[in-house]
Amino acid sequence: MTRNHCPYLLLLAALLLSSCFEKKQERVVTPWGQVLDSVEVSDNFDLHEIQQYGELIMATVTGPQTYYDYHGRSLGTQYLLVSQLADKLGVGLRVEVCRDSVELSAKMAEGVVDIVAWPTPGELDVSGEKPMLAEELKAWYKPELVAEAEQEEKTLLTTRRVKRHVFSPMLNKKGGVISHYDHLFQQHSQSIRWDWRLMAAQCYQESTFDPKAVSFAGAKGLMQIMPGTADVLGLPRDQMYDPEKNIAAAAKYLGQLESKFSDIPGRVERTNFVLAAYNGGIHHIRDAMALAKRDGKNPHLWRDVSEYVLKLAKPQFYNDPIVKHGYMRGSETVDYVAKIRQRHQGYMGIKSPHLGFHPSQPRKAGKRKNKYDITE
């Protein structure tokens, strides 16, 4: 076992798959589906075999410095660092997320991964049984690579992560016209029985009504739909910028999310959870609900659950055995729901000092402005 020291929270361990060095011919299928009929492989699976197969496998634990999912994009400084190595080797990178160091050790023993990354200060351990990979790591690593990965992540997490134009929060305040797409919100919100102005408020939060908006993770259009989600919803990728198709797909997705929160009895509360899941992912929201229930809070009340969405950024919570999907940047999701709700109030004519809208005449008791108004 060779041991090198580097000034960063990173452990990279090239793992032994077998002590046998006998080579043989195998028929394999690459990660992208190509069939290779005659591939020479070695049971010790060193650098040559990794490059021949086209995939580097990294095991790690979830966390802000290791690995996490953010709006469909894999992030974490260590993940970005190892991605640079994979790019240099000309291979893809696959991540195996472990719960703790015990499971990481088991991955080592099983020999099912190539590299292990976790926050252990000041060490870079390379298995002597993979001499070629060990030499490659030693020659490749430079301290400045860490700073580059940190800067890349910082850039991706800034407000510039969505390329878009900024339009007015309301097109014609006096005339009650929110956007050029009001008729589409009115049409497609009916299928999910939402107030169309709530969809409009969400759209502003997603794209500021820019149909050409695109995020760093690849989310596109007015409602910032991810390509993978578009595939499931039946939205062709070449039509993701089409305003009507994008809004229609978003309404369909919102309806699907709402059905997944059918255990939440009130529509207003349920909608908060749907918005949160649209932004942060349903699995993270379910993790927060589980934590809230464990601690005696109401798992069906967003006020209680949002506290745990925020807490999923802390190790003692995202490493809790009850949490199945790890670290989450929960502050953005909580802020997302709050801003949409505030903006919706403004669109409804209710005074909202944060947005600068003026109250309209009080609504008469017993009358509904919109039969799909979920605010009542």
C-alpha positions as CSV (number, residue, x, y, z in Angstrom):
1,M,0.0,0.0,0.0
2,T,1.5,3.3,-1.0
3,R,0.5,6.4,0.9
4,N,0.7,10.1,-0.2
5,H,-0.5,13.2,1.6
6,C,-2.5,16.0,0.0
7,P,-4.0,19.1,1.7
8,Y,-7.7,18.2,1.0
9,L,-10.5,16.2,2.4
10,L,-10.1,13.4,-0.2
11,L,-9.3,9.7,-0.1
12,L,-8.8,7.9,-3.3
13,A,-8.2,4.2,-3.0
14,A,-7.7,2.1,-6.1
15,L,-9.1,-1.3,-5.1
16,L,-7.9,-4.8,-5.7
17,L,-10.4,-6.9,-7.6
18,S,-8.3,-10.1,-7.6
19,S,-4.7,-11.2,-7.1
20,C,-4.8,-13.3,-10.2
21,F,-3.1,-11.6,-13.2
22,E,-4.1,-14.2,-15.9
23,K,-5.6,-12.5,-18.9
24,K,-8.5,-13.9,-20.9
25,Q,-10.9,-13.0,-23.8
26,E,-14.4,-11.9,-22.9
27,R,-17.5,-10.6,-24.7
28,V,-18.7,-7.5,-22.8
29,V,-21.3,-4.8,-23.2
30,T,-20.1,-1.3,-22.5
31,P,-22.1,1.2,-20.3
32,W,-23.4,2.9,-23.5
33,G,-24.7,-0.4,-24.9
34,Q,-22.0,-1.3,-27.5
35,V,-21.1,-5.0,-27.6
36,L,-17.4,-5.9,-27.8
37,D,-17.0,-9.5,-28.9
38,S,-13.3,-10.0,-28.0
39,V,-12.0,-7.9,-25.2
40,E,-8.8,-8.9,-23.3
41,V,-9.3,-8.4,-19.6
42,S,-7.2,-9.0,-16.6
43,D,-8.7,-10.3,-13.3
44,N,-6.8,-7.5,-11.4
45,F,-8.6,-4.8,-13.4
46,D,-5.9,-2.2,-13.5
47,L,-5.8,1.0,-15.5
48,H,-5.7,-0.7,-18.9
49,E,-8.9,-2.7,-18.2
50,I,-10.7,0.4,-16.9
51,Q,-9.9,2.3,-20.1
52,Q,-10.7,-0.6,-22.3
53,Y,-14.1,-1.1,-20.6
54,G,-14.7,2.7,-20.6
55,E,-15.9,3.2,-17.0
56,L,-14.3,4.3,-13.7
57,I,-16.3,3.3,-10.6
58,M,-16.2,5.6,-7.6
59,A,-17.6,4.7,-4.1
60,T,-18.3,7.5,-1.7
61,V,-20.7,8.8,1.0
62,T,-23.2,11.6,0.5
63,G,-22.4,15.1,1.6
64,P,-21.7,18.6,0.4
65,Q,-17.9,17.9,-0.2
66,T,-18.3,14.4,-1.5
67,Y,-21.3,13.8,-3.7
68,Y,-24.9,14.8,-4.0
69,D,-27.7,15.3,-6.5
70,Y,-28.7,18.9,-7.3
71,H,-31.6,19.4,-9.7
72,G,-30.5,16.3,-11.7
73,R,-26.8,17.3,-11.7
74,S,-24.2,15.4,-9.7
75,L,-22.2,17.7,-7.5
76,G,-19.7,17.6,-4.6
77,T,-16.1,18.9,-4.8
78,Q,-14.7,15.4,-4.6
79,Y,-17.0,14.1,-7.3
80,L,-16.0,17.0,-9.6
81,L,-12.4,16.2,-8.8
82,V,-12.6,12.5,-9.7
83,S,-14.6,13.5,-12.8
84,Q,-11.6,15.4,-14.0
85,L,-9.5,12.2,-13.6
86,A,-12.2,10.2,-15.5
87,D,-12.1,12.8,-18.3
88,K,-8.3,12.6,-18.4
89,L,-8.5,8.8,-18.7
90,G,-11.2,9.1,-21.4
91,V,-13.8,7.1,-19.5
92,G,-17.2,7.6,-17.9
93,L,-17.6,7.9,-14.1
94,R,-20.2,5.9,-12.2
95,V,-20.8,6.6,-8.5
96,E,-21.8,4.0,-5.9
97,V,-23.2,5.9,-2.8
98,C,-22.5,4.2,0.5
99,R,-24.1,4.9,3.8
100,D,-20.9,5.0,5.9
101,S,-17.3,3.9,6.1
102,V,-18.4,0.3,7.0
103,E,-20.2,0.0,3.7
104,L,-17.2,1.6,1.9
105,S,-15.0,-1.1,3.5
106,A,-17.4,-3.8,2.3
107,K,-17.1,-2.4,-1.3
108,M,-13.3,-2.6,-1.0
109,A,-13.6,-6.2,0.2
110,E,-16.0,-7.1,-2.6
111,G,-13.8,-5.5,-5.2
112,V,-16.7,-3.9,-7.1
113,V,-15.3,-0.3,-7.3
114,D,-12.1,1.3,-8.5
115,I,-11.8,4.4,-6.4
116,V,-13.1,5.4,-3.0
117,A,-13.6,9.1,-2.1
118,W,-14.5,10.3,1.4
119,P,-13.7,13.3,3.6
120,T,-10.6,12.0,5.4
121,P,-8.2,14.9,5.9
122,G,-4.7,14.9,4.4
123,E,-4.5,11.4,2.9
124,L,-4.4,9.9,-0.6
125,D,-4.2,6.1,-0.3
126,V,-3.5,4.0,-3.4
127,S,-3.6,0.2,-3.4
128,G,-0.3,-1.3,-4.5
129,E,-2.2,-4.0,-6.4
130,K,-3.2,-1.5,-9.0
131,P,0.3,-0.1,-9.9
132,M,-0.8,1.5,-13.2
133,L,-3.7,3.3,-11.7
134,A,-1.6,4.3,-8.7
135,E,1.0,5.9,-10.9
136,E,-1.6,7.7,-12.9
137,L,-3.2,9.2,-9.8
138,K,0.2,10.2,-8.5
139,A,1.2,11.9,-11.8
140,W,-2.2,13.5,-12.3
141,Y,-3.0,15.0,-8.8
142,K,-2.0,18.6,-8.2
143,P,-3.3,20.8,-5.3
144,E,-4.6,23.4,-7.7
145,L,-7.1,20.8,-9.0
146,V,-9.0,21.0,-5.8
147,A,-9.4,24.8,-6.1
148,E,-10.6,24.4,-9.7
149,A,-13.2,21.9,-8.6
150,E,-14.4,24.1,-5.7
151,Q,-14.6,27.1,-8.1
152,E,-16.6,25.0,-10.6
153,E,-19.1,24.0,-8.0
154,K,-19.4,27.6,-6.7
155,T,-20.1,28.9,-10.2
156,L,-22.7,26.2,-10.8
157,L,-24.5,27.1,-7.5
158,T,-24.7,30.8,-8.2
159,T,-27.8,32.6,-9.6
160,R,-26.1,32.3,-13.0
161,R,-26.8,28.6,-13.2
162,V,-30.0,29.4,-15.2
163,K,-29.4,31.3,-18.4
164,R,-32.4,33.5,-18.9
165,H,-33.7,37.0,-19.5
166,V,-35.5,38.7,-16.6
167,F,-39.0,39.9,-17.4
168,S,-41.4,41.9,-15.3
169,P,-43.1,40.0,-12.5
170,M,-46.4,41.2,-14.0
171,L,-47.0,42.2,-17.6
172,N,-50.0,44.5,-17.0
173,K,-50.7,45.0,-13.3
174,K,-53.8,47.2,-13.8
175,G,-55.2,44.9,-16.5
176,G,-54.5,41.8,-14.4
177,V,-52.3,40.3,-17.2
178,I,-49.4,38.3,-15.6
179,S,-47.6,37.1,-18.7
180,H,-47.9,36.3,-22.4
181,Y,-48.7,32.7,-21.4
182,D,-51.7,33.3,-19.2
183,H,-54.1,31.5,-21.6
184,L,-51.8,28.4,-21.4
185,F,-51.8,28.4,-17.6
186,Q,-55.5,28.8,-17.6
187,Q,-56.0,25.9,-20.0
188,H,-53.6,23.4,-18.5
189,S,-54.1,24.1,-14.8
190,Q,-57.7,22.9,-15.1
191,S,-56.6,19.2,-15.5
192,I,-54.9,19.4,-12.0
193,R,-57.5,21.8,-10.5
194,W,-54.9,24.4,-9.7
195,D,-55.4,28.2,-9.7
196,W,-53.7,29.2,-13.0
197,R,-52.1,32.1,-11.2
198,L,-50.2,29.6,-8.9
199,M,-48.8,28.0,-12.0
200,A,-47.8,31.4,-13.3
201,A,-46.1,32.2,-10.0
202,Q,-44.2,29.0,-10.2
203,C,-43.2,29.7,-13.8
204,Y,-41.8,33.1,-12.9
205,Q,-39.7,31.4,-10.1
206,E,-38.5,28.8,-12.6
207,S,-37.7,30.9,-15.7
208,T,-39.0,34.5,-15.3
209,F,-41.3,33.7,-18.2
210,D,-38.4,33.1,-20.5
211,P,-39.3,30.2,-22.8
212,K,-35.6,29.8,-23.8
213,A,-34.3,29.5,-20.3
214,V,-31.9,26.6,-19.7
215,S,-30.1,25.6,-16.4
216,F,-26.6,24.2,-15.9
217,A,-28.2,20.8,-15.3
218,G,-30.1,20.9,-18.6
219,A,-33.6,21.8,-17.4
220,K,-35.3,23.7,-20.2
221,G,-38.1,26.0,-21.0
222,L,-40.7,28.0,-19.1
223,M,-41.2,25.4,-16.4
224,Q,-37.5,24.1,-16.4
225,I,-38.2,20.5,-17.2
226,M,-35.3,18.1,-17.1
227,P,-34.7,16.0,-20.3
228,G,-35.2,12.7,-18.4
229,T,-38.5,14.0,-17.0
230,A,-39.5,15.1,-20.4
231,D,-39.0,11.6,-21.7
232,V,-41.2,10.1,-19.0
233,L,-43.9,12.7,-19.6
234,G,-43.9,12.2,-23.4
235,L,-42.5,15.6,-24.2
236,P,-40.0,15.3,-27.2
237,R,-36.7,16.8,-26.4
238,D,-36.7,18.9,-29.5
239,Q,-40.0,20.5,-28.3
240,M,-39.0,21.4,-24.8
241,Y,-38.7,25.1,-25.5
242,D,-42.3,25.2,-27.0
243,P,-44.3,27.2,-24.4
244,E,-47.6,25.2,-24.7
245,K,-45.9,21.8,-24.7
246,N,-43.6,22.7,-21.8
247,I,-46.5,24.0,-19.7
248,A,-48.7,21.1,-20.6
249,A,-45.9,18.7,-19.5
250,A,-45.3,20.6,-16.3
251,A,-49.0,20.4,-15.4
252,K,-48.9,16.6,-16.0
253,Y,-45.9,16.3,-13.8
254,L,-47.5,18.4,-11.1
255,G,-50.5,16.1,-11.2
256,Q,-48.3,13.1,-10.8
257,L,-46.5,14.6,-7.9
258,E,-49.8,15.4,-6.2
259,S,-50.9,11.8,-6.5
260,K,-47.7,10.8,-4.7
261,F,-48.7,13.0,-1.8
262,S,-52.2,11.7,-1.5
263,D,-51.6,11.0,2.1
264,I,-51.6,14.7,2.9
265,P,-55.3,15.6,3.5
266,G,-55.5,19.4,2.8
267,R,-55.0,20.6,-0.8
268,V,-53.2,23.8,0.3
269,E,-50.7,21.8,2.4
270,R,-50.4,19.1,-0.3
271,T,-49.6,21.8,-2.9
272,N,-46.7,23.0,-0.7
273,F,-45.2,19.5,-0.8
274,V,-45.7,19.2,-4.5
275,L,-43.9,22.5,-5.1
276,A,-41.1,21.4,-2.8
277,A,-40.8,18.0,-4.6
278,Y,-40.8,19.8,-8.0
279,N,-37.7,21.7,-6.9
280,G,-35.9,19.4,-4.5
281,G,-37.0,15.9,-5.5
282,I,-39.8,13.8,-3.9
283,H,-37.3,11.4,-2.2
284,H,-35.7,14.2,-0.2
285,I,-39.0,15.6,0.9
286,R,-40.1,12.1,2.0
287,D,-36.9,11.9,4.0
288,A,-37.7,15.2,5.7
289,M,-41.3,13.9,6.4
290,A,-39.8,10.8,8.0
291,L,-37.6,12.8,10.3
292,A,-40.4,15.1,11.3
293,K,-42.6,12.2,12.2
294,R,-39.9,10.6,14.2
295,D,-39.4,13.7,16.3
296,G,-43.1,14.1,17.0
297,K,-43.9,16.8,14.4
298,N,-46.7,16.7,11.9
299,P,-45.3,15.1,8.7
300,H,-48.3,16.5,6.8
301,L,-47.7,20.1,7.7
302,W,-45.2,22.0,5.6
303,R,-44.3,24.3,8.4
304,D,-43.0,21.4,10.4
305,V,-41.5,19.4,7.5
306,S,-39.7,22.5,6.1
307,E,-37.5,22.6,9.2
308,Y,-36.2,19.1,8.4
309,V,-35.7,20.0,4.7
310,L,-33.3,22.6,6.0
311,K,-31.7,20.2,8.4
312,L,-30.9,17.7,5.6
313,A,-27.9,19.9,5.0
314,K,-26.4,18.9,8.3
315,P,-24.4,15.6,8.7
316,Q,-26.3,14.5,11.9
317,F,-29.5,14.5,9.8
318,Y,-28.5,13.4,6.3
319,N,-26.5,10.6,7.8
320,D,-29.4,9.5,10.1
321,P,-30.4,5.8,9.3
322,I,-33.9,7.0,8.6
323,V,-32.7,9.1,5.7
324,K,-32.6,7.1,2.5
325,H,-31.4,9.8,0.0
326,G,-28.7,11.7,1.9
327,Y,-27.6,15.3,1.7
328,M,-29.9,18.1,0.3
329,R,-29.4,21.8,-0.2
330,G,-32.7,22.4,1.5
331,S,-32.5,26.2,1.9
332,E,-33.2,26.7,-1.8
333,T,-36.3,24.4,-1.7
334,V,-37.8,26.1,1.3
335,D,-37.1,29.5,-0.2
336,Y,-38.6,28.3,-3.5
337,V,-42.0,27.4,-1.9
338,A,-42.1,30.6,0.1
339,K,-41.4,32.8,-2.9
340,I,-44.0,31.1,-5.1
341,R,-46.6,31.5,-2.3
342,Q,-45.8,35.2,-1.9
343,R,-45.9,35.8,-5.6
344,H,-49.2,34.0,-5.9
345,Q,-50.7,36.2,-3.2
346,G,-49.5,39.2,-5.2
347,Y,-51.1,37.8,-8.4
348,M,-54.3,37.2,-6.5
349,G,-54.4,40.9,-5.5
350,I,-53.5,40.2,-1.8
351,K,-51.1,42.7,-0.3
352,S,-47.5,41.3,-0.3
353,P,-44.9,43.9,0.8
354,H,-42.1,41.6,-0.5
355,L,-43.4,42.0,-4.1
356,G,-44.8,45.5,-4.0
357,F,-48.3,44.6,-5.1
358,H,-51.4,46.6,-3.9
359,P,-54.5,44.9,-2.5
360,S,-57.6,44.9,-4.5
361,Q,-61.2,45.1,-3.2
362,P,-62.0,42.4,-0.6
363,R,-63.7,39.3,-2.1
364,K,-67.3,38.8,-1.1
365,A,-68.0,35.8,1.2
366,G,-69.5,32.8,-0.5
367,K,-68.2,33.6,-4.0
368,R,-65.2,32.0,-5.7
369,K,-63.2,33.9,-8.2
370,N,-62.0,30.7,-9.9
371,K,-63.5,27.3,-9.4
372,Y,-60.0,25.8,-9.4
373,D,-58.7,28.2,-6.8
374,I,-57.0,26.0,-4.2
375,T,-56.3,28.8,-1.8
376,E,-59.8,28.5,-0.3
